[in-house]
Amino acid sequence: MVLKLLTIITLACSMECSTIEVTPQAAAIAACESGNTKTLGSVSWRASNFNDNGTVDTGAFQFNSYWMWNLEKPWMLKKAFGEQWEDVIWEYRSAGSAPEHIQYEMFRSVWNDGKGWKHWKASQKCWSQWMYINSDGIATWRD
C-alpha cells in the first residue's frame, strides 16, 4: 500500500498571524475565489463581493452571507464550530472579518475532504487547473 502524504501550503496572513498552513485544495479555492486565479496560494483574506440577490460573499473562500455565515440559518457554522458557533458569528459578523484560522476551519468543514466542492462550483473552471472531480464525485488533487 502506498500512502500519500498530505501536502501543506503556507499562506501569508493579514491580521492575527504571520502565516497559516493550509491544504493545497484550500489554497486553490482561495486563489480562485479571492486571489489572482493563476497563482496557487494567492489570497485576499478580506475580500468582499456583493451579489445581485443582496447577499455578500466575504473572506478568502467567499463564504456567502445567506448560505454559510448567517445567524438565522447557522447550520454551516454549527457544523464547523460546534457549540462555539454563536461566539464566532457574534465576534465576526462576516467571514471577511474573521481571522484566517477561523476562515480555514470553516472551509475545512464545508469542503468535507473534497465532497463539498459544489459549494465552489461557480469557480470550478478556475480550480480545475489544480483539481478534478473523480468518479466518486470527490474533488481530487492533480498529480
N, C-alpha and C positions, 0 to 999 in steps of 0.2 A: 504494500500500500504506500502510495506517495502522498505525503502531507504537503499542502500548500501553505506557506507562511503568510500571515496577514501583513500586508504592507501598510505602513503608516506614512502619511504625508504631513509635514509640518507647515502650517499656515501662519501668516502674521496676524496678530490680533490688533484691535484698535482701542480697547478700553482696559479691561481688568487683567490682562496677561500680555506677555511679550510674544508668545507663540502658543499654538494649540495643535495637538496631534489628532488627525482625522483619518478615516479610511479613504482610499482612492475614490470610492464611489461618492463619498460626501464632497470631496474636492471637485469632482466632475460636475455634480449637480450645482454646487456653488458657483463654479466657473460659468455655467450656462445660465443660471438664474440671476446672478448679481455681478459676475466678473466680465472678462472681455470675450468670452465664448471660445477662445482659441488656446488659452494658456491654462493648463491644468493647475489649479491652486490659486488662480486669480479670484479675488473675492472682495465684496463690499459688505461688511457686516451690518452697516446702517442703511442699506439700500431700501428704497420705498417707491412703489409704483401703484398709481391709482387706476382702478378698473372702471369700465363703463357702467357696471352694475352698482357702483357706490362702495364696493369693498376695496381694501388696500392690501397689497402684498408687501411684506416687510422682511428685512433681515437677509442674511446670506442665502438662505434657501427659499426666500419669498413665500413665507407662510401667510395664507390668506386670513384676513380679519374675520371672516364669517365661518369658514370651514375648519380652521385649525387653531386660531388664537382668539377664542370667543368665550366670554364669561357666561353667556346664556346657553351656549352649546359646548360645554367643556370636555366632551368625550375624548378628544385627542390629547388635551392637556392632562386629563386623568390617567390616560394610558401611559404617557411619558413620565409624569411626575408623582403619580400615586396620590397619597394624602397631602402632599405639599403643593398640589396644583393651584390651590387658591392663593398661596403665598407667592407663587410665581406670577400669576396674572395680575395680582394687586400691586406687586412691585414693578412689574414690567408690562405696561399696558399694550405693547406691541412686541412682536418678535425682534424688530429692529432696535428696540431699546434694551433688550436683554443681552447679558454678556455672552460671549462666544460659546462658553461651555454649556450654557442653557440652550442656545440655538442648536448646538450639535447634539445634545441629548434628545431634543425634540425630533431632529432629523433622524437619529438612530431608531427612535421608536416608530416613527411613521414609515421609514424606509423598510423596516422589518426584514433585514437580511436580503433585500432585493425584491421582496414580494410586494412592497408598497410603491413600486416605480410609477404606477398610474397617476399618483398624485403630482408627478412631474411630467406627464405625458405631453404637455404643451411644449416642453423644451427637449423632447426626445430626439429630434433631428440633430440638435447640438450635441447632447451627451452620448449619442450613438457612435461618435468618433472614438469613444473610450469603452463603451459597454454595448452589449446586445441582449436581447431577450431570448433566453434559451427555451428549449422545448417544454420545460416545466413552467414557463411563464415567469421566470425569475431573471431580474437584471443581473448580468454576469460580466465581469471584467474581461476585456480582450487581452489575450496573452501576447 
